[in-house]
Amino acid sequence: MKTRGIQKKIVGEVVSDRMEKTVVVVVRRLVKFPLYQKFVWKRARYKAHDEKNECKVGDRVLLTETRPLSREKRWRVKEILERAH
């Protein structure tokens, strides 16, 4: 039996749901700036596959790493953790 290895998981917020079966998710994290020892926010944007088009802007979602689905999509929406208000 082949194993797929350990899949990375990240939590982020949906910022765009305009594409068909695709959402754009922003993942923000705090990083200490080396020189000034001050914390700054870093952000990364991921395109993720949303098979049922359930995600809306503002939702917090759990993404899991997957095989390449298109040129930029390498993530899949595993579950919606919190709905937007």
Secondary structure, DSSP 8 states (H G I E B T S, - for coil): --------EEEEEEEE--STTEEEEEEEEEEE-TTT--EEEEEEEEEEE-TT----TT-EEEEEE-S--SSSEEEEEEEEEE---
